[in-house]
Amino acid sequence: MPLNTQVLRKGKPVHMSWDGLTLSCFLTTALKETDPEFEYQEGKTFGELPDGEWVNFGMSPIYYLATKSPLWHHGEITLTSDHHYEFVYDDGEKGEADFKAGDKFIMYRSHK
């Protein structure tokens, strides 16, 4: 089932390049804000991640994470803080993801 994600800022979609790294930043932000005690590695929680650091969800079972985050349970959250991430793709190109307090994250599965 496809994963659908969207960021709304002041009710309007934020246009961004969606890929695995952007999605990882999106999910890291959601867990930092709504389930900071959730472990990304044994003994390490999302709430302890320094600003700008993100967790790669490339091989994670995103649909089945046992988190209490409302993004997973209700399909949306509204951010309370700003988050900025920088990353480098395999080809050396740089990318970034910026999320602002008040942004609404939406996530749901769809099928045809």
PESULZI-V626682 format. One record per run of one state. SS is the DSSP state (alpha for helix, beta for strand, coil for the rest). FROM is the first residue (numbers start at 0). TO is the last residue. If there is no record, write none. Layout:
ss=SS from=FROM to=TO
ss=SS from=FROM to=TO
This chain:
ss=coil from=0 to=0
ss=beta from=1 to=8
ss=coil from=9 to=10
ss=beta from=11 to=12
ss=coil from=13 to=18
ss=alpha from=19 to=33
ss=coil from=34 to=37
ss=beta from=38 to=40
ss=coil from=41 to=42
ss=beta from=43 to=44
ss=alpha from=45 to=47
ss=coil from=48 to=60
ss=alpha from=61 to=63
ss=coil from=64 to=68
ss=alpha from=69 to=73
ss=coil from=74 to=74
ss=beta from=75 to=77
ss=coil from=78 to=81
ss=beta from=82 to=87
ss=coil from=88 to=92
ss=beta from=93 to=98
ss=coil from=99 to=102
ss=beta from=103 to=109
ss=coil from=110 to=111
